[in-house]
Amino acid sequence: MTKLNRNQEVWEGWTIGHIIDNLKPTMDTIMQGNSFYKPFHDVNELTDFIKKEYPLNQFRGNVRAAKAVAKYFAEDYHISKMAVKGRE
């Protein structure tokens, strides 16, 4: 797995590690198919979901942090970097 600075502050004390730890149970549920959200097939879907789940300024102006969190989960769940045609 790519080295990630979990201690990087994103917004007012929130670190990348905090966001990952808070999203992990939700991501587990989604990727196991036990959620009303469909499992993610590409990083773009995942990034959009993460930005939607954390609208409380955590990623305001910090696109790199959102992408770092998405990349962490993409690697953890083996999510493709590109969309696959025909998948909805």
CYANA upper distance limits for C-alpha pairs under 8 A (distance plus 0.5 A):
  1 MET  CA     72 TYR  CA      8.36
  1 MET  CA     75 GLU  CA      7.15
  1 MET  CA     76 ASP  CA      8.29
  2 THR  CA     72 TYR  CA      8.22
  4 LEU  CA     68 ALA  CA      8.01
  4 LEU  CA     72 TYR  CA      8.32
  5 ASN  CA     16 ILE  CA      7.85
  5 ASN  CA     17 GLY  CA      8.38
  6 ARG  CA     15 THR  CA      6.94
  6 ARG  CA     16 ILE  CA      5.44
  6 ARG  CA     17 GLY  CA      4.70
  6 ARG  CA     18 HIS  CA      8.27
  7 ASN  CA     15 THR  CA      5.99
  7 ASN  CA     16 ILE  CA      6.84
  7 ASN  CA     17 GLY  CA      6.66
  8 GLN  CA     15 THR  CA      5.79
  8 GLN  CA     16 ILE  CA      6.40
  8 GLN  CA     17 GLY  CA      8.33
  9 GLU  CA     13 GLY  CA      6.53
  9 GLU  CA     14 TRP  CA      6.19
  9 GLU  CA     15 THR  CA      4.72
  9 GLU  CA     16 ILE  CA      7.14
 10 VAL  CA     14 TRP  CA      6.08
 10 VAL  CA     15 THR  CA      5.76
 10 VAL  CA     16 ILE  CA      7.03
 10 VAL  CA     58 GLN  CA      6.66
 10 VAL  CA     59 PHE  CA      7.32
 10 VAL  CA     62 ASN  CA      7.65
 10 VAL  CA     65 ALA  CA      7.22
 11 TRP  CA     15 THR  CA      7.67
 11 TRP  CA     57 ASN  CA      7.72
 11 TRP  CA     58 GLN  CA      5.67
 11 TRP  CA     59 PHE  CA      7.81
 14 TRP  CA     18 HIS  CA      6.59
 14 TRP  CA     19 ILE  CA      7.66
 14 TRP  CA     58 GLN  CA      7.61
 15 THR  CA     19 ILE  CA      7.00
 16 ILE  CA     20 ILE  CA      6.69
 16 ILE  CA     65 ALA  CA      7.33
 16 ILE  CA     68 ALA  CA      8.40
 16 ILE  CA     69 VAL  CA      7.21
 17 GLY  CA     21 ASP  CA      6.52
 18 HIS  CA     22 ASN  CA      6.61
 19 ILE  CA     23 LEU  CA      6.59
 19 ILE  CA     69 VAL  CA      8.13
 20 ILE  CA     24 LYS  CA      6.39
 20 ILE  CA     69 VAL  CA      6.96
 21 ASP  CA     25 PRO  CA      8.37
 22 ASN  CA     26 THR  CA      8.41
 23 LEU  CA     27 MET  CA      6.52
 24 LYS  CA     28 ASP  CA      6.57
 25 PRO  CA     29 THR  CA      6.81
 26 THR  CA     30 ILE  CA      6.74
 27 MET  CA     31 MET  CA      6.44
 28 ASP  CA     32 GLN  CA      6.55
 29 THR  CA     33 GLY  CA      6.97
 29 THR  CA     34 ASN  CA      5.74
 29 THR  CA     35 SER  CA      6.45
 30 ILE  CA     34 ASN  CA      6.28
 30 ILE  CA     35 SER  CA      5.55
 30 ILE  CA     36 PHE  CA      8.20
 30 ILE  CA     37 TYR  CA      6.57
 30 ILE  CA     38 LYS  CA      7.00
 30 ILE  CA     39 PRO  CA      5.97
 31 MET  CA     38 LYS  CA      8.14
 31 MET  CA     39 PRO  CA      5.25
 31 MET  CA     40 PHE  CA      7.59
 31 MET  CA     77 TYR  CA      8.13
 32 GLN  CA     39 PRO  CA      7.92
 33 GLY  CA     37 TYR  CA      8.44
 33 GLY  CA     38 LYS  CA      7.18
 33 GLY  CA     39 PRO  CA      6.76
 40 PHE  CA     45 GLU  CA      6.65
 40 PHE  CA     46 LEU  CA      6.54
 40 PHE  CA     79 ILE  CA      7.51
 41 HIS  CA     45 GLU  CA      7.62
 41 HIS  CA     46 LEU  CA      8.48
 41 HIS  CA     79 ILE  CA      6.30
 41 HIS  CA     80 SER  CA      6.73
 41 HIS  CA     83 ALA  CA      7.22
 41 HIS  CA     84 VAL  CA      8.07
 41 HIS  CA     87 ARG  CA      8.44
 42 ASP  CA     46 LEU  CA      7.04
 42 ASP  CA     74 ALA  CA      8.34
 42 ASP  CA     79 ILE  CA      6.04
 42 ASP  CA     80 SER  CA      5.25
 42 ASP  CA     81 LYS  CA      5.87
 42 ASP  CA     82 MET  CA      5.99
 42 ASP  CA     83 ALA  CA      5.67
 42 ASP  CA     84 VAL  CA      8.22
 43 VAL  CA     47 THR  CA      6.46
 43 VAL  CA     70 ALA  CA      7.19
 43 VAL  CA     71 LYS  CA      7.82
 43 VAL  CA     74 ALA  CA      6.83
 43 VAL  CA     79 ILE  CA      7.04
 43 VAL  CA     80 SER  CA      6.84
 43 VAL  CA     81 LYS  CA      5.61
 43 VAL  CA     82 MET  CA      7.27
 43 VAL  CA     83 ALA  CA      8.34
 44 ASN  CA     48 ASP  CA      6.67
 44 ASN  CA     81 LYS  CA      8.15
 44 ASN  CA     82 MET  CA      8.18
 44 ASN  CA     83 ALA  CA      8.26
 45 GLU  CA     49 PHE  CA      6.73
 46 LEU  CA     50 ILE  CA      6.73
 46 LEU  CA     70 ALA  CA      6.63
 46 LEU  CA     74 ALA  CA      8.19
 47 THR  CA     51 LYS  CA      6.73
 47 THR  CA     66 ALA  CA      7.33
 47 THR  CA     67 LYS  CA      7.05
 47 THR  CA     70 ALA  CA      5.83
 48 ASP  CA     52 LYS  CA      6.67
 49 PHE  CA     53 GLU  CA      6.59
 50 ILE  CA     54 TYR  CA      6.69
 50 ILE  CA     66 ALA  CA      7.66
 50 ILE  CA     69 VAL  CA      8.48
 50 ILE  CA     70 ALA  CA      7.61
 51 LYS  CA     55 PRO  CA      6.59
 51 LYS  CA     59 PHE  CA      7.65
 51 LYS  CA     66 ALA  CA      7.38
 54 TYR  CA     58 GLN  CA      6.84
 54 TYR  CA     59 PHE  CA      7.81
 55 PRO  CA     59 PHE  CA      7.79
 58 GLN  CA     62 ASN  CA      8.47
 59 PHE  CA     63 VAL  CA      6.94
 59 PHE  CA     65 ALA  CA      7.31
 59 PHE  CA     66 ALA  CA      6.72
 62 ASN  CA     66 ALA  CA      7.32
 63 VAL  CA     67 LYS  CA      6.68
 64 ARG  CA     68 ALA  CA      6.55
 65 ALA  CA     69 VAL  CA      6.80
 66 ALA  CA     70 ALA  CA      6.71
 67 LYS  CA     71 LYS  CA      6.41
 68 ALA  CA     72 TYR  CA      6.67
 69 VAL  CA     73 PHE  CA      6.98
 70 ALA  CA     74 ALA  CA      6.47
 71 LYS  CA     75 GLU  CA      6.60
 72 TYR  CA     76 ASP  CA      6.62
 73 PHE  CA     77 TYR  CA      6.43
 73 PHE  CA     78 HIS  CA      8.48
 73 PHE  CA     79 ILE  CA      8.33
 74 ALA  CA     78 HIS  CA      5.97
 74 ALA  CA     79 ILE  CA      5.07
 74 ALA  CA     80 SER  CA      7.59
 74 ALA  CA     81 LYS  CA      8.29
 75 GLU  CA     79 ILE  CA      6.99
 83 ALA  CA     87 ARG  CA      8.36
